[in-house]
């Protein structure tokens, strides 16, 4: 099959969607299919386009036997709702202008949100080129921004939600990454038979268990004998990282515990300012890291934290980093609720606590620090759990079954129409 994948974010950018989509695409290619990725020039999360991509409107390249079409877009840091929206709209426009008729017609389009401007472009391509599209839902957009208070204008909200439902209905298939997303979409009138949940997962060959990476601790000037608690990923409005800083404040006199934050995001400057204001010496911030180095940071940690804010809509989210952490054999402290919490409880790899509760977080950290045998058990349990349930290769093959079914139905309908015309 010829699969065209539309997604604004793609490696060498770092992040959960980039990992999911690139690893899926690589597995599809290994299974004998042709994949073309329609994406933007890399700039996330800093807004800085690398020198080798600067000054271009369009570029074609091949990575891991995947054809990649890169398009100009408005590059901006991952902060500020208005600027990010402009970036999304610019990408929507340029892929239509530059690639609507580029190349041979694919068998199927797959478009991955978190914003649905990309989905609008895929819908237009689908209609004009007579190709079915799959709407992959990684965020309930704009719903989550309404709950977080980012969107407040009721007329704009009504318009965006109407577009969202229209795009679900027009899609040949809808692939949410969580069951909570699927339930939400079904409740809003989308037939359950066109919805197939394919969760995030992990490349088990890349993320492997290891002992503590003391060489990297030394390189980063971190205390070698401390219990290192790692948060790695976006520092955004949905992650509730202020409560982690508050927990660090509660533990400020315990020299045996140290917090390491790695990543970028809209709230990072506020978090650094808060830590400085509290004069915390047990907190270190680092910039975002290339994906190939992320595993090294998991390996230096004694435990990892996977937090989300105490917002109802976030109960349907499953942070993909938790699968990577489990694959690395590290225990997790999870200040969250909902579907992700249920998965972690079943895995026996995490201390699940209420979100945005610094006292509960500080207590959970002390419990793990004082129980190395429990940490070891949680790490082993987590690795076994993802091996059984969240192997990215197996999930990619499940996705191919969904794609093949839609393509066969489309081709079958086309043959019937041809007979009627004759």
C-alpha positions as CSV (number, residue, x, y, z in Angstrom):
1,X,0.0,0.0,0.0
2,X,1.0,3.6,-0.5
3,X,0.4,5.4,2.8
4,X,0.7,9.2,3.1
5,X,1.1,10.4,6.7
6,X,0.2,14.1,7.5
7,X,1.7,15.4,10.7
8,X,3.1,18.7,11.6
9,X,5.7,17.3,14.0
10,X,8.3,14.7,13.0
11,X,11.9,13.8,13.8
12,X,14.5,15.2,14.2
13,X,12.1,17.0,16.5
14,X,11.7,15.4,19.9
15,X,8.5,14.4,21.6
16,X,5.9,11.7,22.0
17,X,4.0,12.2,18.7
18,X,7.3,12.3,16.7
19,X,8.3,9.0,18.3
20,X,5.0,7.3,17.7
21,X,4.6,8.3,14.1
22,X,8.2,7.7,13.0
23,X,8.4,4.3,14.6
24,X,5.0,3.3,13.2
25,X,6.2,4.4,9.7
26,X,9.4,2.4,10.0
27,X,7.5,-0.7,10.9
28,X,5.1,-0.2,8.0
29,X,8.0,0.1,5.6
30,X,9.6,-3.1,7.0
31,X,6.2,-4.8,6.3
32,X,6.6,-3.8,2.6
33,X,4.5,-0.7,2.3
34,X,5.5,2.7,0.9
35,X,5.2,5.6,3.3
36,X,5.4,9.3,2.5
37,X,5.4,11.8,5.4
38,X,4.0,15.3,4.8
39,X,5.4,17.5,7.6
40,X,7.0,20.8,8.4
41,X,10.6,21.9,8.7
42,X,11.8,20.9,12.2
43,X,11.6,23.6,14.8
44,X,9.7,22.2,17.8
45,X,9.9,23.0,20.7
46,X,12.4,25.9,20.3
47,X,11.0,27.6,17.2
48,X,14.5,27.4,15.6
49,X,14.9,25.7,12.3
50,X,18.3,23.9,11.9
51,X,20.7,25.4,9.4
52,X,20.4,22.6,6.9
53,X,16.6,23.3,6.5
54,X,16.7,27.1,6.7
55,X,15.6,29.3,3.8
56,X,13.6,26.6,2.0
57,X,10.0,26.4,1.0
58,X,9.9,22.7,0.2
59,X,12.3,19.8,0.6
60,X,12.3,16.1,-0.1
61,X,14.5,13.7,1.8
62,X,14.6,10.0,2.7
63,X,15.2,8.7,6.2
64,X,15.0,5.0,7.1
65,X,13.5,4.3,3.6
66,X,10.6,6.7,4.4
67,X,10.0,9.6,1.9
68,X,9.6,12.9,3.8
69,X,8.2,16.0,2.2
70,X,9.0,19.0,4.3
71,X,7.0,22.2,4.0
72,X,7.5,25.8,5.1
73,X,5.6,26.9,8.2
74,X,5.6,29.7,10.7
75,X,8.2,28.5,13.2
76,X,7.6,29.5,16.8
77,X,8.6,28.3,20.2
78,X,6.2,26.0,22.0
79,X,4.6,28.7,24.0
80,X,1.8,31.2,23.4
81,X,-1.6,29.9,22.1
82,X,-1.9,32.5,19.4
83,X,1.5,32.0,17.8
84,X,1.2,28.2,17.9
85,X,-2.2,28.5,16.2
86,X,-0.7,30.6,13.5
87,X,2.0,27.9,13.0
88,X,-0.7,25.2,12.7
89,X,-2.7,27.2,10.2
90,X,0.4,28.0,8.1
91,X,1.2,24.3,7.9
92,X,-2.3,23.5,6.8
93,X,-2.1,26.0,4.0
94,X,1.4,25.2,2.7
95,X,0.8,21.4,2.4
96,X,-2.3,22.1,0.3
97,X,-0.5,24.6,-1.9
98,X,2.7,22.6,-2.3
99,X,1.7,18.9,-2.1
100,X,-2.0,18.6,-3.0
101,X,-1.1,16.9,-6.4
102,X,2.4,15.9,-5.6
103,X,3.4,12.3,-6.4
104,X,1.2,9.4,-7.2
105,X,-2.2,9.1,-5.5
106,X,-1.8,7.2,-2.3
107,X,-4.1,4.4,-1.2
108,X,-4.8,6.1,2.1
109,X,-4.1,9.3,4.1
110,X,-3.4,9.2,7.8
111,X,-3.5,12.5,9.6
112,X,-2.5,13.0,13.2
113,X,-3.8,15.7,15.4
114,X,-3.3,17.4,18.3
115,X,-4.7,20.3,16.4
116,X,-7.3,19.7,13.6
117,X,-6.0,22.2,11.2
118,X,-3.8,19.4,9.7
119,X,-7.0,17.3,9.6
120,X,-8.7,20.0,7.5
121,X,-5.9,19.9,5.0
122,X,-6.1,16.1,4.9
123,X,-9.9,16.3,4.4
124,X,-9.4,18.6,1.4
125,X,-6.7,16.3,-0.1
126,X,-9.0,13.3,0.5
127,X,-11.9,14.9,-1.3
128,X,-10.0,16.2,-4.3
129,X,-7.8,13.1,-4.8
130,X,-10.6,10.6,-3.9
131,X,-8.6,9.0,-1.1
132,X,-9.9,7.9,2.3
133,X,-8.4,9.4,5.4
134,X,-7.9,8.2,9.0
135,X,-8.2,10.7,11.7
136,X,-5.7,9.8,14.4
137,X,-6.7,11.5,17.7
138,X,-3.8,12.1,20.1
139,X,-5.5,15.0,21.9
140,X,-9.2,15.9,22.3
141,X,-8.7,19.3,20.5
142,X,-10.2,21.8,21.2
143,X,-11.9,20.2,24.2
144,X,-8.8,20.1,26.5
145,X,-8.0,23.7,25.9
146,X,-11.6,24.6,26.9
147,X,-11.1,22.7,30.2
148,X,-7.7,24.3,30.8
149,X,-9.3,27.8,30.3
150,X,-7.3,28.7,27.2
151,X,-10.4,28.9,25.0
152,X,-13.3,30.9,26.5
153,X,-15.2,32.5,23.6
154,X,-18.4,30.5,23.3
155,X,-18.9,31.3,19.7
156,X,-15.4,30.2,18.8
157,X,-15.8,27.1,20.9
158,X,-19.0,26.2,19.1
159,X,-17.4,26.7,15.7
160,X,-14.3,24.6,16.5
161,X,-16.4,21.8,18.0
162,X,-18.6,21.8,14.9
163,X,-15.5,21.5,12.6
164,X,-14.2,18.7,14.9
165,X,-17.4,16.6,14.6
166,X,-17.5,17.2,10.8
167,X,-14.0,15.9,10.4
168,X,-14.7,12.8,12.5
169,X,-17.8,12.0,10.4
170,X,-16.0,12.5,7.1
171,X,-13.1,10.2,8.1
172,X,-13.0,6.6,6.9
173,X,-11.7,5.7,10.3
174,X,-10.9,7.3,13.6
175,X,-7.9,6.0,15.6
176,X,-7.8,7.4,19.2
177,X,-4.7,6.7,21.3
178,X,-6.8,6.1,24.5
179,X,-10.1,4.4,25.3
180,X,-11.2,7.5,27.1
181,X,-10.8,9.5,23.8
182,X,-12.8,6.8,22.0
183,X,-15.7,6.9,24.6
184,X,-15.8,10.7,24.3
185,X,-16.0,10.6,20.5
186,X,-18.7,7.8,20.6
187,X,-20.8,9.8,23.0
188,X,-20.8,12.7,20.5
189,X,-22.5,10.6,17.9
190,X,-19.6,9.0,15.9
191,X,-20.4,5.3,15.2
192,X,-18.2,3.0,17.3
193,X,-17.6,0.7,14.4
194,X,-15.4,3.3,12.7
195,X,-13.3,3.8,15.8
196,X,-10.3,1.7,16.7
197,X,-8.1,2.4,19.7
198,X,-4.4,2.0,19.1
199,X,-2.5,3.2,22.1
200,X,1.0,4.6,22.3
201,X,3.7,2.1,23.0
202,X,7.5,1.8,23.1
203,X,10.3,0.4,20.9
204,X,11.5,-2.4,23.1
205,X,14.8,-2.7,21.2
206,X,15.7,0.9,22.0
207,X,14.5,1.3,25.5
208,X,16.2,-1.4,27.5
209,X,16.7,-1.8,31.2
210,X,20.1,-0.7,32.7
211,X,21.8,0.0,35.9
212,X,22.2,3.6,37.1
213,X,24.2,5.7,34.6
214,X,26.7,7.3,37.0
215,X,28.9,8.6,34.2
216,X,26.2,10.9,32.9
217,X,25.4,12.0,36.5
218,X,29.1,13.0,36.8
219,X,29.0,14.7,33.4
220,X,26.0,16.8,34.5
221,X,27.4,17.5,38.0
222,X,24.6,15.8,39.7
223,X,25.1,14.2,43.2
224,X,26.3,10.7,42.6
225,X,24.8,9.2,45.7
226,X,21.5,11.0,45.7
227,X,18.1,9.5,44.8
228,X,17.5,11.2,41.5
229,X,13.9,11.9,40.5
230,X,13.6,12.6,36.8
231,X,10.9,14.5,34.9
232,X,11.6,14.6,31.1
233,X,9.3,16.0,28.5
234,X,7.2,19.1,27.8
235,X,7.0,21.7,30.6
236,X,3.4,22.8,29.6
237,X,0.1,23.9,31.1
238,X,-1.3,20.4,31.4
239,X,1.6,18.8,33.4
240,X,1.2,20.3,36.9
241,X,4.9,20.7,37.4
242,X,4.5,23.5,39.9
243,X,3.4,20.9,42.4
244,X,6.6,19.0,41.8
245,X,8.6,22.2,42.6
246,X,6.5,22.5,45.8
247,X,7.4,18.9,46.7
248,X,11.0,19.7,46.1
249,X,10.6,22.6,48.6
250,X,9.1,20.2,51.2
251,X,12.2,17.9,50.7
252,X,14.7,20.8,50.5
253,X,16.6,19.7,53.7
254,X,17.0,16.1,52.5
255,X,20.3,16.1,50.7
256,X,19.8,12.5,49.6
257,X,17.0,13.5,47.1
258,X,17.5,15.6,43.9
259,X,15.1,16.6,41.2
260,X,16.1,16.8,37.5
261,X,13.8,18.5,34.9
262,X,14.7,18.0,31.3
263,X,12.8,19.6,28.4
264,X,11.2,22.8,27.1
265,X,7.7,24.3,27.2
266,X,5.5,27.2,27.9
267,X,5.8,27.0,31.7
268,X,9.5,26.3,31.9
269,X,10.5,29.9,32.7
270,X,7.9,30.1,35.4
271,X,9.1,26.9,37.0
272,X,12.7,28.1,37.0
273,X,11.7,31.4,38.5
274,X,9.7,29.6,41.2
275,X,12.6,27.3,42.1
276,X,14.9,30.3,42.3
277,X,12.5,32.2,44.4
278,X,12.4,29.3,46.9
279,X,16.2,29.0,46.7
280,X,16.1,25.3,45.9
281,X,19.4,23.6,45.6
282,X,17.9,20.2,45.1
283,X,16.5,21.1,41.6
284,X,18.3,21.1,38.3
285,X,16.9,22.2,34.9
286,X,18.2,21.1,31.6
287,X,17.3,21.9,28.0
288,X,15.4,19.4,25.8
289,X,17.5,16.5,24.5
290,X,17.8,14.7,21.2
291,X,15.7,11.6,21.2
292,X,18.8,9.3,21.0
293,X,19.9,10.7,24.4
294,X,16.6,10.4,26.2
295,X,17.3,6.8,27.2
296,X,20.6,8.0,28.9
297,X,18.5,10.3,31.1
298,X,16.1,7.5,32.0
299,X,19.2,5.4,32.9
300,X,20.7,8.0,35.3
301,X,17.4,8.2,37.3
302,X,16.4,6.2,40.3
303,X,12.7,6.9,39.6
304,X,10.7,9.0,37.2
305,X,7.7,11.2,37.6
306,X,4.7,11.3,35.2
307,X,2.4,14.1,36.4
308,X,-0.7,15.7,35.0
309,X,-2.9,18.5,36.3
310,X,-6.1,17.7,38.3
311,X,-8.4,18.5,35.3
312,X,-11.2,16.1,34.4
313,X,-10.4,16.1,30.7
314,X,-6.8,14.9,31.4
315,X,-8.2,11.7,33.0
316,X,-8.5,10.3,29.4
317,X,-4.9,11.0,28.6
318,X,-2.1,8.4,28.7
319,X,1.4,10.0,28.7
320,X,3.5,8.0,26.3
321,X,6.6,8.5,28.4
322,X,5.3,6.1,31.0
323,X,5.8,3.2,28.5
324,X,9.4,4.3,27.8
325,X,10.1,4.5,31.5
326,X,8.7,1.0,32.2
327,X,10.7,-0.4,29.3
328,X,13.8,1.0,30.9
329,X,13.0,-0.8,34.1
330,X,12.5,2.4,36.2
331,X,9.9,2.8,38.9
332,X,7.3,5.6,38.4
333,X,5.7,8.1,40.7
334,X,2.4,9.1,39.0
335,X,0.5,12.1,40.2
336,X,-2.5,11.6,37.9
337,X,-5.9,9.9,37.6
338,X,-8.1,8.2,35.1
339,X,-7.0,5.8,32.4
340,X,-3.3,6.2,32.8
341,X,-3.5,5.6,36.5
342,X,-5.5,2.4,35.9
343,X,-2.8,1.1,33.5
344,X,0.0,1.9,36.0
345,X,-1.8,0.2,38.8
346,X,-2.2,-2.9,36.7
347,X,1.5,-2.8,35.8
348,X,2.6,-2.7,39.4
349,X,5.4,-0.3,38.3
350,X,4.2,2.9,39.9
351,X,3.2,4.7,43.0
352,X,-0.1,6.3,41.9
353,X,-1.0,9.4,43.9
354,X,-3.5,12.2,43.6
355,X,-2.5,14.9,41.0
356,X,-1.2,18.3,42.2
357,X,-0.7,17.1,45.8
358,X,2.9,18.1,46.8
359,X,2.6,16.5,50.2
360,X,1.6,13.1,48.7
361,X,4.3,13.4,46.1
362,X,7.0,14.1,48.7
363,X,5.8,11.2,50.8
364,X,5.9,8.8,47.8
365,X,9.4,9.9,46.9
366,X,10.6,9.2,50.5
367,X,9.0,5.8,50.4
368,X,10.8,4.8,47.2
369,X,14.1,6.2,48.3
370,X,13.9,4.2,51.5
371,X,12.9,0.9,49.7
372,X,15.4,0.0,47.0
373,X,14.0,-3.5,46.8
374,X,10.6,-2.2,46.0
375,X,12.1,0.0,43.3
376,X,13.8,-3.0,41.8
377,X,10.5,-5.0,41.8
378,X,8.6,-2.1,40.2
379,X,11.2,-1.8,37.5
380,X,11.0,-5.5,36.6
381,X,7.2,-5.5,36.7
382,X,7.0,-2.5,34.4
383,X,9.3,-4.1,31.8
384,X,7.3,-7.3,31.7
385,X,4.1,-5.3,31.4
386,X,5.1,-3.3,28.3
387,X,6.6,-6.4,26.7
388,X,3.2,-8.0,26.9
389,X,0.9,-5.1,26.1
390,X,2.7,-2.1,24.5
391,X,5.3,-3.3,22.0
392,X,5.3,-0.6,19.3
393,X,5.9,-3.2,16.5
394,X,2.8,-5.1,17.4
395,X,0.8,-2.0,17.7
396,X,2.0,-0.9,14.2
397,X,0.9,-4.2,12.8
398,X,-2.5,-3.8,14.4
399,X,-2.7,-0.4,12.8
400,X,-1.9,-2.0,9.4
401,X,-5.0,-4.2,9.8
402,X,-7.2,-1.1,10.2
403,X,-5.6,0.6,7.2
404,X,-5.9,-2.6,5.0
405,X,-9.6,-3.0,5.9
406,X,-10.4,0.6,4.9
407,X,-8.4,0.4,1.7
408,X,-10.2,-2.9,0.7
409,X,-13.6,-1.4,1.4
410,X,-12.7,1.6,-0.7
411,X,-11.4,-0.5,-3.6
412,X,-14.4,-2.7,-3.3
413,X,-16.8,0.2,-3.6
414,X,-14.9,1.6,-6.5
415,X,-15.2,-1.7,-8.4
416,X,-19.0,-1.8,-7.7
417,X,-19.3,1.8,-9.0
418,X,-17.4,0.9,-12.1
419,X,-19.8,-2.0,-12.9
420,X,-22.8,0.3,-12.4
421,X,-21.4,2.9,-14.8
422,X,-20.7,0.2,-17.4
